[in-house]
Amino acid sequence: MRDGTWNPELPLPMTIREVRQETPAVRRFVLDGSLTAEPGQFIMVWLPGIDEKPFSLMNAQPVTLAVAEVGRFTRAMHQLSQGDRLWLRGPFGQGFTLEGRHLLLAAGGYGAAPLAFLARRARGEGRRVAVLVAARSRQHLLLVDEFRTLGCEVYTCTDDGSDSQPPRLAPQAVEELLTSLRPDALYACGPAGMLDALEALARQYHLPAQLSREAYMRCGIGVCGSCTCGDQLVCRDGPVFRIAG
């Protein structure tokens, strides 16, 4: 467990306590340590001799990550098992802030991980939480049971309609929920195109929104400038960006 004297910029070793397959591409890693972190913040995970990459926290106590196999680094992570060790820095960045009593969360693809952390916090405070989980097909819907266990109202949409709903993209499904549920705030994490569309919806409906954006990162602390987003840095000014509505 990290205490208040630990420097978040120095690698902290942790051991993998559990590995669970969530979807064909995503595995959950539960580590043997905890961090003091807010939903939406991220950590940098280092595998010596391979690389270091950013990951949103699915939980902080214990540290839990949902890792999709998409490249060399994540392939190496998927080869790890219980008892193996990795190193992490953080947490870094600006996380989510809870606003209102009725929240709508929109998770596109792997974006479900930080929203599960947020849902757990919101439900712990007695807030009503509705969650849209979107993916290209039913087998890739991530953490649906996790959200249901937390007591969230869960909705799904898939590009191909394999979830027994009409084929549709996340922005269309979100707009339908905005009109039927009338939430106090919108929270989202997913692909850039989805987030751009949701930002436009939030402005159209004059709804406060918080959007978690991804970017290529090397340092995680605002030094290298590799995660530029307009005149801001995703690692320092984000990854959660706020829309006033």
PyMOL commands that set and color helices and strands:
alter all, ss='L'
color gray80, all
select helices_A, chain A and resi 72-78+109-124+138-140+144-149+170-181+192-204+234-237
alter helices_A, ss='H'
color red, helices_A
select strands_A, chain A and resi 12-21+26-31+42-47+51-56+59-60+63-68+85-92+102-108+128-135+153-158+185-189+209-212+228-229+232-233+240-243
alter strands_A, ss='S'
color yellow, strands_A
deselect
rebuild
show_as cartoon
